[in-house]
């Protein structure tokens, strides 16, 4: 959906095309690529346009799987213990 909606934004379209090609080829899409896609789409107003064009449920159905996949794949920073006031 982001590929289809990003035609006026070549940077977003290029990232979306790369993610689509990975999926089509049966490769995993890296969380870095997905993160770049959301960042570019947000920065270029594509996400805002999607929010205006579609219902809240449809917008969430478009964005949520990408966010969940980023959260699932992104590395977790090491635990540094509880924070203490100095």
C-alpha positions in Angstrom: 0.0 0.0 0.0 2.8 2.4 0.8 4.3 1.7 -2.7 1.0 2.4 -4.4 0.5 5.6 -2.4 4.0 7.0 -2.7 4.1 7.7 -6.5 4.6 11.5 -6.0 7.5 10.8 -3.6 10.4 9.0 -5.4 12.5 8.5 -2.3 9.6 6.8 -0.5 8.7 4.8 -3.7 12.2 3.6 -4.0 12.4 2.2 -0.5 8.9 0.7 -0.8 9.8 -0.9 -4.1 12.9 -2.5 -2.4 10.8 -3.9 0.4 8.2 -5.2 -2.1 11.0 -6.9 -4.1 12.4 -8.6 -1.0 8.9 -9.9 -0.1 8.2 -11.0 -3.6 11.5 -12.9 -3.8 10.8 -14.6 -0.5 13.5 -12.8 1.4 13.0 -11.3 4.8 12.7 -7.5 4.8 15.2 -6.0 7.2 13.9 -3.9 10.1 16.3 -1.1 8.9 14.6 -1.0 5.5 11.1 -1.0 7.2 12.2 1.7 9.6 13.6 3.8 6.7 10.3 3.3 4.8 8.2 4.6 7.7 10.7 7.5 8.3 10.6 8.6 4.7 6.9 8.2 4.4 6.4 10.2 7.5 8.8 12.9 6.5 7.3 13.3 3.0 3.7 13.4 4.3 2.7 10.0 2.9 1.5 8.8 6.3 -0.5 11.9 6.8 -2.1 11.5 3.4 -3.0 7.9 4.2 -4.5 8.9 7.5 -6.7 11.4 5.7 -7.6 9.1 2.8 -8.5 6.0 4.8 -10.6 5.2 7.9 -8.7 4.9 11.2 -9.1 1.1 11.1 -7.7 0.9 7.5 -4.8 3.2 8.3 -3.9 1.0 11.3 -4.2 -2.1 9.1 -1.6 -0.6 6.8 0.9 0.7 9.3 0.6 -1.7 12.3 2.1 -4.8 10.6 5.2 -2.7 9.6 5.6 -1.3 13.1 5.2 -4.8 14.7 7.8 -6.3 12.3 10.2 -3.5 13.2 9.6 -4.1 16.9 10.0 -7.9 16.4 13.3 -7.7 14.4 15.1 -4.7 15.9 17.8 -5.5 18.4 17.1 -4.9 22.0 19.7 -2.7 23.7 21.6 -4.3 26.6 20.2 -4.0 30.0 22.2 -1.5 32.0 20.5 -2.0 35.4 18.1 0.3 37.3 18.7 4.0 37.1 19.9 5.5 40.3 19.9 9.2 41.1 23.4 10.5 41.9 
